[in-house]
Amino acid sequence: MSDIERITQVPGLLQRDKDAHKGNFGRVLIVGGSRGMIGAPALSGNAAFRGGAGLVTLAVPETVQPAVASLCCCATSIPLKCDDDGRLDAQAVSQIARAAGSFDVLAVGPGMGVGVVQENIIRAVLAQSRSVVLDADGLNNLAAIPNWAELRNCPLVLTPHPGEFARLTGLDAAAIQADRESAAIEAVSQWGSENCPPPVCLLKGAGTVVTDATKVYVNDTGNPGMATGGSGDVLTGLVAALIAQGAEPFDAACLSARIHGLAGDLAAEEMGEVSLTATDLIDYLPAATRKAT
């Protein structure tokens, strides 16, 4: 790893013109949600707004669309077609494919579940040219597609925890944790193709690792209180928001990891680690952003 550039200073936020409007700060499409998992896409949507995105749209199953929309009241929404049992229908794939061109970045996976339709959604978003952030079930469905790197035409950020990273790579989670940097760099270097350079991987955990196989950043913010349901969904929305505003995917991933961890640290200072929830992270994103930049 001697030729890998080690990043120690994260980039700042892009400056805003005084006469700017919401269209200047990016359009984010969040794809996810399912019965029993309505909170995940809403958390990502709210985090995207806190991260500065101008416009956010939630593409979720029509059976849960009203509930998800009520949890992220600033966003618009697209009700995805479902079958009579409430599962995503094949029409949902074409809905997302048609919508993708109207957005700057797609964040795919929070709460979406796994299955044939979900795998085809992943194939569709990989084939288009807009930036994509994959998390949660987006990664689990990706792991079921053997040749996914060859299908990709888009800038891509992957945000796995060690278990999801193990499914993507076939490595043992314990081995990954034993040398997180090397594991991330090695995997990312193999995920490039003739069409696209390697993606960015943000390997979550204590000392989150961000790499594109040429650079690596190890984050030093955050605490164990952030090991709670929904924390990763907040990070997904934040990464998507920064890319939508013009940040390069690697820079967006580094800055998001730092801000996300700082939000957790500020929340823990106020309420302790044990009581910290993902919604607390969203509440502390403004203060964390000021402190980080």
N, C-alpha and C positions, 0 to 999 in steps of 0.2 A: 504493500500500500504506500510505498515511498513516493509514487507519482500522484497521489491524491492530494488535492489542495484542501487544507484544513481551514474552515471558516470559523472565526471567533467573534466577529461583529455582524449582527443581523442588520439588514437594510431598514431604512425608515419608511414611513408612509409617503406616498406621492402627494405633492402639494395640490390644493384645490383652488381654482380660479374663483374670484368673488362673484362672477356672473354665471356660475355653473348651475345646472339643473340636474334632476334625478337621472336623466338619460346619460349624463356624463360619467356616472359612477358604476356603470355596469348592470347587466341583466343576468340574474342567476336563476337557473331552473333546477329545482330539487326534486328528484324522482325517488319515491319510496312509499312507506306506509303499508299497512295491512290491518286486518282485524286483530285486535290485541296489541298493535304496535303503532297507535296513532300519534304518540308523543314524539317519536324519533324524527320524522320529517319536520315537525313544528319546531323542535329544538334547533335543528339545522337552519331553518328559515329565520328564526329570531336571532340566531347568532350571525347569520349573514347580514342582517340589517345592522346589528351592533358593530359588525366589522366594516360597515360603510357602503355596502352595496346599495345602488340606487333603487333597483326594482328586483323583487324576488317573486317567483311563481312556484307553487307546489303542485306537482303532478302525482296524484295519489288515486287509489281505487275509488270509484264513484260511491261505493258503499260506505266509505269512511270520510269522504271529502268534506261534508259539513262539519264533522267533529274536528278534523285536522285544521280546517280553515278558522275555526273558532279559537284555536290555540295560537294562531299566528295571524293576528287580525290585520297586519300591515301588508300581507301578501295577497296576490291573486292566486287562483288555483285552476287546475285542469283535472276534471273527473275522468279517470281512465276506465275504459270499458271492462266490465266483469261478466262472468257467467252467472247462471241462476244460483250457484252456490257461493257467490261472492268472491270467487278467485279471479285473478286477472285473466282477461280474454286475449287471444292473439291480436285483436284489434289495437290493444294498448301499445304494441310494438310500433305499429305504423303511426299512431298518435304521437308518440315521442319522437320518432324519426322526422315527422313533419314539423314538429315544434322546435327541434334543436337549432335550426338556423336562425331563429329569432333571439337567441341568447348568446352571451359571451362565454359562459361556462356552465357545465352541467355537473351537479353533485348527485351521485347515484348510489343508492344502497340503504340508507337509514330506514330500518323497519320493513323492507320490501319483501322479505321472505325468499325462499328458494324454489326453483322449479323450472320447467321447460320455457314458459313464457318469460320468466325473469332472466334466464340465460340468453334468450333472444333479444331482450332489451339491452343487455350488456353488449352483445354482438353489434347491435344497431348503433349504440353510442360510441363504440370503438371505431366503427367504420366512418363516422362523420368527422368533420375537421375542427369543431370547437373544442376548447379545453375541457377536460373531464377530471373530476375528483371521485375516486371510488373508495367507499368505506363499508364496513359492516357486511350486510348480505350482498352488496355489490362485489365485494372481494370473494365471498363464498361462492357466488355464481361464477365469477371469473375463474376460480380454481377448477371448476367443472368443464372448462373449455380448453382442450389440450393445446390448441395452436393459437391462443389468444394474441400473443405478441405479433404474429404474422397478419392478424386481422386489423391491427391498429393503424389509424391514420390521424390520430389526434394527440396533442400534448396531454400527458397523463400524470396525475399524482395519485399514488396509492397510500392509504393511511392505515395499515394493519397493526393490530396488537400481535404479540408473539404467536398466539394460537392461529390467527388468520394467516400470518406469514408462514407458519409451518404448513398449512394447507396449500398455500401457493407454491412452496418450494419443495415439499416432501421431506424437509428436515425435521429433526426432533426439536421440540420447543426448548428443552433443556440445553441442547447444543447451541441453539440460537442465542439464548440468554448468556451463555458462557463467553461469546464473542460477538456482541451485537453489531458492532461496526463492520467487521469482516463479513458477517453473514449478509448484511444489507447490501454492501458494496458488490459482493460476488453475485448475488441474485440479480441486482439491477443491471449489472454489466451484461448479463445473459438475456435480458428482456428487450434489448434493442432489436431492430430489424432493418431491412433495406429501405423501408419506407420512413421509419422514424428512429430517432436516437433513443437511448434508454429513457425510461420514465423517471420520475422522481419518486422515491419511497420515503415515507415518514413512518419509521418503525417506532411505535408508541411504547411507553414504559418509563421507568426511572432512567433518566438520561436518554430521552427521545433522540433517535438518530435520523438525520435527514441526509440523503445522498442521491446524486444522479450518476454515480460511478466515476465522476471526475472531481467532485467536491464532496466534502462531508462536514456536517455541523452536528454537534452534540449539545442538546439543550440542558441548561442547568436550573431551570425553574420548575415549580410544581411540587406536589407533596402527596402522601398516600391517601389523603381525603378525597382526591380526585378519582380514586378507583371506585366509581359509582356509576350506575346505569345512566346513560345519556351524555356522559362526558365526551365521548368520542364524537357524538352527533354535533355537539357544539363546535368541536375542532373542525369538523367537515365544513360546516357553514362558514366558519372564519376563513379557511383556506380558499374556498370558492369566492368569497367576497373580495379578498385581496387580489386574486387573479382577475376577477371581473373589472377591477379598478385599474388594471394595467401592469401589475407586478408579474415578473417572470415566475413560472411555477416553483422553481427551487427557492427563490427569494420569498415567495408567499408562504411556502411550507416552513421555512426557518422562522420567519417573523410570527407566523401563526402559532408555532410551537411555543415560542417565548411568551407571547401575549396570553395564550391559553394557560400556561403554567403560572404566570404572574397573577392572573385572575383567581386561580386556585389558591395561591399564597395569600393574596389579599383577603379572600373569603375566609380562609382558615384563621387568619389573625383575628378576624371579627367574631367568628362563631365556632372555631375549633374544627379539627379535621373530621371528627366522627359525624357531625351533623351536616356536613357539606353536601349539597345536591347539585345536579347539572344546571338547574335554573339559577342557582347562586352564581355559577360561573358567568352566565349571561349578564347578570346584574353587575358584576365586577369587570366586565370587559372594557367599559369606557375608562375607568381608572387605570386598568392594566395597560391599555393602549397608550395613554398619556405617559405612563412610567416607562414603557418599553421604547418609546420613540422620542 
